[in-house]
Amino acid sequence: MKKKLTKKKKILTPAQRRDRERRREREAANEANRTLTTSKAIKQFCIQCSGGSRSEAARCVVIACPLWHYRTVNARRENLIILAERKEE
């Protein structure tokens, strides 16, 4: 007959309990205080605007969007277009 393996409850000292509680409080505070960088906020907005699709956000062609020029992918694309127009002249 097989014995059931039960997980033994770890007995913590008061100092260990206090340390664990402080660590959880710090983690919760860090989670609450996280701020978005400008580029991450723009990226999240674009993904939301594209229906949650990252690939659609990367291929965005809505030039009328005020954030379009700030996307690095689009900025590079725009610079290539400008360079191509200059070569044609």
C-alpha positions as CSV (number, residue, x, y, z in Angstrom):
1,M,0.0,0.0,0.0
2,K,1.4,3.4,-1.0
3,K,1.7,6.2,1.5
4,K,0.2,9.5,0.6
5,L,2.8,12.2,0.4
6,T,1.6,15.2,2.2
7,K,3.3,18.5,2.1
8,K,4.5,19.5,5.5
9,K,3.7,22.9,6.6
10,K,6.9,24.9,7.1
11,I,7.1,26.4,10.6
12,L,8.4,30.0,10.5
13,T,10.0,31.9,13.3
14,P,8.5,35.3,14.1
15,A,11.4,37.0,12.4
16,Q,10.8,35.0,9.2
17,R,7.1,35.8,9.3
18,R,8.0,39.5,9.7
19,D,10.5,39.4,6.9
20,R,8.0,37.6,4.6
21,E,5.3,40.2,5.4
22,R,7.7,43.1,4.8
23,R,8.8,41.6,1.4
24,R,5.1,41.3,0.4
25,E,4.5,44.9,1.4
26,R,7.5,46.1,-0.7
27,E,6.4,44.0,-3.7
28,A,2.9,45.5,-3.5
29,A,4.3,49.0,-3.1
30,N,6.6,48.5,-6.1
31,E,3.7,47.2,-8.2
32,A,1.6,50.2,-7.3
33,N,4.4,52.7,-8.0
34,R,5.4,51.4,-11.4
35,T,5.1,54.1,-14.0
36,L,5.0,53.8,-17.7
37,T,7.7,55.3,-19.8
38,T,6.5,57.5,-22.7
39,S,7.5,54.9,-25.3
40,K,5.7,52.1,-23.4
41,A,2.6,54.2,-23.0
42,I,2.6,55.0,-26.8
43,K,3.1,51.3,-27.6
44,Q,0.2,50.2,-25.4
45,F,-2.0,52.9,-26.9
46,C,-1.2,51.7,-30.4
47,I,-1.8,48.1,-29.5
48,Q,-5.1,49.0,-28.0
49,C,-6.0,51.1,-31.0
50,S,-5.2,48.1,-33.3
51,G,-7.6,45.8,-31.5
52,G,-5.0,44.2,-29.3
53,S,-2.7,43.1,-32.2
54,R,1.0,43.9,-31.9
55,S,1.6,43.1,-35.5
56,E,-1.1,45.4,-36.6
57,A,0.3,48.2,-34.4
58,A,3.7,47.7,-36.0
59,R,2.2,48.0,-39.5
60,C,0.1,51.0,-38.6
61,V,-0.4,53.4,-41.5
62,V,-2.7,55.9,-39.9
63,I,-0.6,59.0,-40.5
64,A,-3.4,61.2,-39.1
65,C,-2.7,59.8,-35.6
66,P,-0.9,62.3,-33.4
67,L,1.3,59.5,-32.0
68,W,2.3,58.0,-35.4
69,H,5.5,60.1,-35.7
70,Y,6.7,59.0,-32.2
71,R,6.6,55.3,-33.0
72,T,10.2,54.2,-33.8
73,V,9.1,51.9,-36.5
74,N,7.1,54.7,-38.2
75,A,9.9,57.2,-37.6
76,R,12.3,55.0,-39.5
77,R,9.8,54.4,-42.2
78,E,9.2,58.1,-42.5
79,N,12.9,58.8,-42.7
80,L,13.3,56.3,-45.5
81,I,10.4,57.9,-47.4
82,I,12.1,61.4,-47.0
83,L,15.4,60.0,-48.2
84,A,13.8,58.3,-51.2
85,E,12.1,61.6,-52.2
86,R,15.4,63.5,-51.9
87,K,17.1,61.0,-54.2
88,E,14.3,61.4,-56.8
89,E,14.9,65.2,-56.9
